[in-house]
Amino acid sequence: MSAQGLAMLLSCLSCCGSALWRYSTNSTNYRIFSTRSSIKLEYEGTVFSEWSVPATCTVNNKSSPVTILRCSSPGIQIIKPIVTGPVKEERYLAVGSSNTCFLWHYRVINYSHNLTQVIIIWVYDPENADPNELSWKADEPSLNSIILSKQLAAMGQKPTIYTYLKRKVYYPHTKMKNGAWYISVPMAPDDLLKEIKGNQVAFQDCFIADFLFLLTVPLPTIPETSGSLPISSPPGSQLISDWDVCVPTFAVVVADTETFQTNNSFRTWTRIRVPPNILTDEERRNVSDVSIFQGRILFLINGIIYVKTFTNFTRLEIKEKLPEDRILGIASRKWCWVKYLMKGKRRSEMAIWTRNKIYLGYASLKFTKIMTIKNLRKILNISPAATMTIHNVVYTAYPLELAVLLDYCVTCDVIKNIHLVIYNEETKQWMYKDFALAVTPNSFITPYFLLTAMPELILWDKHRVYYCYNNFTSTGVIQTPAESGNLSRLSNDSVIHEVFVDYYGHILVKMENNIMFYFKNNIRDAVRLNLWTNNATKLFMLLNISGQVYLVSVFQNDTIYTQAYPLNLEVQSITFQRNEKCPFMTLHDNIIHVFYILDKGQNLSVWTQLVYPENTGLYIIVESYGPKILEEQHQFEYEVALGFCTKTITLTFFQNVNYEAVDDYFQLQHQQTGLMFVQVSPSEYSKACPVVPKVLQLAVGCDPSKYIAVKGFNKTNCLQHDFAYIIEKSYLRNEPSKNLRVKYIWKKYGCPMRLDFREKFHPLIQLYNENGFIEDVQVNFIVWEIHGRADYSFNSTMKKSGCLNEAQTWKSMSALNKHLPLGKVWGPENYKNCFSYAIGKPGDLNQPYEIINKSNYNHLVWPMDHTGMYVFRVKILDPNYSFCNLTAIFAIETYGLIPSPNGYLVFSVLFLLMLLFFTLLVLSYFHYMRIYKQYIFNPIHKTERKQKNT
């Protein structure tokens, strides 16, 4: 924490009565907490005496409430302040001995014109860094960082950026510039999580820590307009916050004075205000819920939803298909799934509800009613004597489901029961779950589904947190060492304000007086953490760019202060104090993605390894949730050595379905595709375990990034323009009455390949996805000319290809499917091979065989009496190759044949030639006759005699 920030915080808390202390380091997110770190100790209170530290640690000034701690030996260090009165909280700080001393610093420059981002990276020493570098406000490296970066670069250091979702790698430009490296990366909304890694280069025995961060596309905040008025929650209320589920750095918080928005984890922020004359003063100060939705901010005020955009502030009404009843709440998704598979058209982004109706909202800000209590009573067969209303709505971790909590009671003035149903957006089915929670009539329950494969959730009211684990088979109250799980009694009668859950399985329960309790997924008891913030500060918890917890405080003067929260260190301290240990040593796996998609014929093999002390009897649990569309094979390995056991399980997921010659190809595909959740976890777990169960999505279906292309075709090796040409009617398949004029669209068809009409052509199909080339397609495919040309053929016959019965052809398939266009009459859905006597019927096997694959050497052959332009579409025919309808277009232009001349032209040319011949003949006749006559009357010897006489 900076000195300026500390002064601000202490001044704002000077009125507070309770005493507490905390610590901080200069390294980002407490990444370096070792014997090399300077640890700042800060005490808040008025009765401080001195610091109690072990002999292996020293402090600059023992009697100062704010001082610097250094420890020369690694290990657990017991630190506490000595104060007048009861002994205050002590911490067991785990000081490491790592050789990691330096950190990466970066700055991003966005270029919208070419959708790229340039990341400027340098190395800094947190113990000798510039204040702007420590606060992440530096635009360029400091002098110390320039020297350090250049020294490391001279020793071979070079940063590299790795992406987690797409597994791409980006390298820096050739040379450093001003002591920094420059790396260009594309703006990728679906590949936000990145990590800076360097080479294993040490300077003075010190290495650089890898840095995980979230690199988002530019997300502007809504600007404040002049003359606008503040919008806030009721006076004295707690903070209300929300954030983009996939970009947690983009957040909004509603205080009782203002509303603030940020796009960088509150390093900077703007105020959200509304125009006058739309809301009354009372309405502007009565926000009960807020939600970020596709860059918009939705406010719930007095049962009405208002939306704030860059230009407008409007009320959502009937035109958005919202109900006229009072809206009770807004629910948005809690877990980010960048990729998922849904067989339906669209997936909702938010849900709203009244007492009797549920609506789903989509990206266009349109809503659809999916259920009413009246219809739900019929589905669940509820007694007419019972009262049932909608209590709350929440999205589950499974991307296609949401859960609805229902109030159910007969005598509603004494007790009511909370029941739960789950709605699947893909199947449109409602599933009643075996869950019931008895509460008082005025209790309000908030649910939160955890990141697990089987549905697991926690729920809370004002005083207790309830758990529901293992697909609703294990329920109860989260217990505490005292008061039977009543957190209010353990926090000076405060009530629960917020429950924060992250991707690492941490669960923090924050009370209104800022006392926090901690537990993890599948843990049934919570512990109270050491106090970190005074009870007079209003704060909430968010995730920063590195996925770590940070605290945001909003003060009465409308200033916002953020500070990183060392959750792992605090958990280590409390678990060490309680002597709580993890039952296993480590849990390894080779699962590198959170989303896998399997096509036909593909399988996935992953392994997980559990290492634990001997004689503890641990094992690995594999759970799955979703449609049963994959078969599993489990292979186990077991090893014991040096008092430790190692269990390894290899999981193979595959599908064994034959899609050829089935009655309903598309129906079978629909039944065999879907989305599964798989979770691998140890049989025992504790709050001290550093790892969490691994959850992955297994999708079976079409990978939308897959496509095919014909080798040798592109859009660059030709004149890039559109043109038109004529196809004679006699060359067309349907024998039309006139010639066909075709426009060649270069952007759609690409460059045509020019072939001599005597040259046969065999297409080679290649499969690609977003990462590039995958394989040459080996299976059967078909081609057809998209404009209806039929003046081409194939060099192979059915007999030559080995057919036992007559094979399918375009002519036969068109006759069977006269109601369909040419491109749909034949495909994997109706393909039947000709290599079995049981399939098809005998016929003329000397016909051309119109099916091609890589190995059958079947070629396209061209007519010998004319040339032309052919635009073909190719389609994969094998029904067991892919769930995708894989097609591609390629064009061929034949040349080399002299066109047949016109008869009239030939006759005219011959006539002119004959006329010229006879003209020359007549002229030559008269010419020679003149010469002949001349020499008859003047002989040549007579002329010579006259010359001699002379």
Steps between C-alpha positions, in 0.01 A plus 500: 500500500643841404563767762242727340241225498576409858461861613166524322376175650611586853344845482170355383506244780607730781151488647495124524508327834623149429872418468657289227822456308602392155806463283603559140793474264610686189448195276178474304240272662757394763670302223833525684478444874844380600810580700583764241169685543443811703174435683308806611313461828211738568306525825172686542408595854592729788652267763799364304815414693740312269532216253570144610716323240715183514879515537549420131321823401577867558293815479619852434312651793337264746290767664362652179152395382632511144835334445698267274555133583779284355559135572838337440377141526211338316213328676191585702552831682266592788429873487268697726466847652535544875222728619341603824212274586415165343761351272413579141505260208827335410591377154713213389666638188655249262823667388659317209856461377440520127763629259226693322580866551384688193163556335369582154336836440296577192302770327254456214449716192182426304481540122139481394567546128664157471360341819837446664649576836865581561619391843802687633680277752791562733649355819491677834625430848213564743748589775660774286217605270355836417173585683318520166612147421375375836162664444490383135478855366836499319500559125865404463766327711690693764877539479558205735262285298667599170840397635363176642311409180800569278728299727266203490454537123877488454496169690236353268176603666199549274132501602239291325122525525302176528122487475311254717190427296633474145857407598660754271849645544616852415860615488649851532622715216862458401656774715434666831398861501570727798558202726174321413381224272207546259261215420206528261195285564158500329195618688332174597182518712504119527866475609534754779707308755870540430829443678840664466782249529872547460807289446673338795753779538628604843655831598672495838330164564158657445233394252188670362157380611251405229209741481142391431266775387176573320546694177164628387395677186440872555184534709405866541308613803185706472597869513346744741291771335461853625184576691443136598409390850641224724326166531553298818374241743292601805686705764701288741478186288789273411678505165340325203736377228509302179762418240526352154512125548789456254671835564495551879709815463191661341283569804242733649429583864199682642559689825253705701641817344610417143540223245850424367622304201846372406666305221834438676421373850442852633844634422286765334125544508215720381175599665175375352235767509155535346319787328259709704121478471493123444515384862385674814755571771362210702528260204858608424597405857323164503705262280446146631701305240742563215624291210749542214351375176683520165664832591177640640419554867161387627354648819209352692304780665164442668437185297581669167811448286679801355790467258792742469692507171756738352226729373175420678339420831169328440243281667455148365135445427259278311680551167789300646238242604543570870218439748283773642527338846758609753837347412668345803853442374759470223722195462807481278747221434767438763748284307669587175485239226653652189427180310204270542275291281129567472274330249239773530508836329613721787587508869366755744728750672280602789176417677239713675202392700186611675307307762332293230702524176853440373654674200830440320695786342720479193778708345253713306342606832184313414330277754300181471261358757587137571273407788218610726422366844169371369669279242776401740244379754361267234843367408594437864151382598470745789197481726248782442492560876867600508639842424794515260689804372837567341760574765824541303663408169866415439709357216681174567858419403369286212475748209153393388309499828358733761346424835183640655439512874132471589320608817263222599277507803161397626494697823716789388502702822713242685750347261561461131704252299743590223490255211717496190436422133748516212413613148701383199500759220591242238243230577239744645450257788435576867660265755390493861789436741489325833568811701300669773605768747271608781530869589296771668243680283700824473831332414662569165737235365773577247642202306836466324595196292863395534740412220446125511382234258210373709262775616634634830400826659515710810214713629487766766264720691601776742661272756594159355647338193348173381666245275361251251769268362524187285197559282266589789587190704692681775343808660539695821630816664863609468627445852731715713706416811228669707138614469403211266562692182332823602744747350322802644578392856867462406517846344348729760142448377578617149324345200629350178565761232678307223619149416789497258596190299797480263633253244744349750226366728537771765179613669505820707205609710519871579284644774378858496761591762773351271568190709566215256459124517662251269439152363536314169302293257364183658611613848239499776656735753628857491768687691516864590787686337702770667344843474635698206280810471325713759127462547432860396624444144260395228670256270443212261718236338591457134752319281784703351682452168695209647196318634587588860266645761517870568295722727327818382409760761262789434530792741255774585686756288428283192857378468586139424798320643616153396739261667610146420389241752751219577240225516745211471725640774202561728371148444846354564517698824168382636540136390847482655364646820226236503747227402290416197683314225419387151445120492699461177832633377412597146252445220644502147328472163558569132171684449612819327164624370166560666310422181542203268283426199491151352391428146406163357776246535697711749584417860657679793747350747604686816672386816496614861755403765445519876795484743418450869653353818486125533213335689258792460281324242439786259376448146395698196133575432376551144157660461310602189186701440292548189373272223653151492645524152855376562641170612781493754799278560695522826853370541659502847863493610622473858843546650643516856843640576666665803178518697295664226239355270445606142174424326457583135180471303486531122161593361404442138177645365369383166184437302419169331210576268459406134316774311496326160174378344283590801131580478530860621854631473427848633297374794778262600755781477282720719470227761874431505620861533505716807706639785642306795678618813775278639666554837807329641557545874660328800279310742599728790559869506567781746535877519879462501516335159651732240332338198137458408316224313541530123182561301488479123237517231471217250292597199397248236399664177614730224799720567394830337862586424543195275494538124633329191686636198624357173878498481648734242226761503523849649392858443834659419644347183264665256352831394265580784181607328150379416397414146218333308489213254238300305424129538337349194167340577607165358764471773253544787353219705133596482500580123361856523361690201774764489862554590595586857690817584713455813678763709831379641536642854870501583459548878274195514662266248866599524750468219416240232759239411580491127530147359558366152184325385701178460616513863299307759449645849490324837396731790698463823285611796668636812350557844574818699391672818583829669851374577578403141543178305381175663514221241438390143146368476510126423127429486249514214378829361293619204519800270244676285497809283293755685359669188364175359768403248503132409765503225765324707546144613719263703775270374416209733203267462302321767646168394855630507441643850393156631126553530285188543175689443418815311644804680316821573529774239379855466242384247358227722500714816331789318228264381439383858492853641332710232364744759849600621759728341803329349730570792269320744398189308815311597703508817608303807139475613407266210835357392514124434813327382506260206746249640247259651243273339264587788494871415358634175401307191672360191538724201732628233843512661657664196355835599739770632573472871425848635645461851857615564746448782871550541601145407256391228663703218163607367547815291285762337525495120401778264320508162718488189297729279490820709652680796325667788490634855390253769414600860482190718384444853647208692321326788624235741287191438618262774232506777756395764748781437357816656194655658569807287361548153844542345492661157734712290499675161767487231503611135672358193543660158591267213698619198699371202231416244461718185135598468306371194477772223175646363384362156414839354836634603677206336303544174574872492870449554517230233307721257738789556800273458365357173415848373848619584649195325304550178571874501871436527470235228326739257742783574798274449352384167476853361839591641670213324302563179632855491853377542447235231363752248789735564761244414310378193514842336843591640714185512788513741775413240392797285551738782844361572604545129405865505713553808806348323459715184491802719 
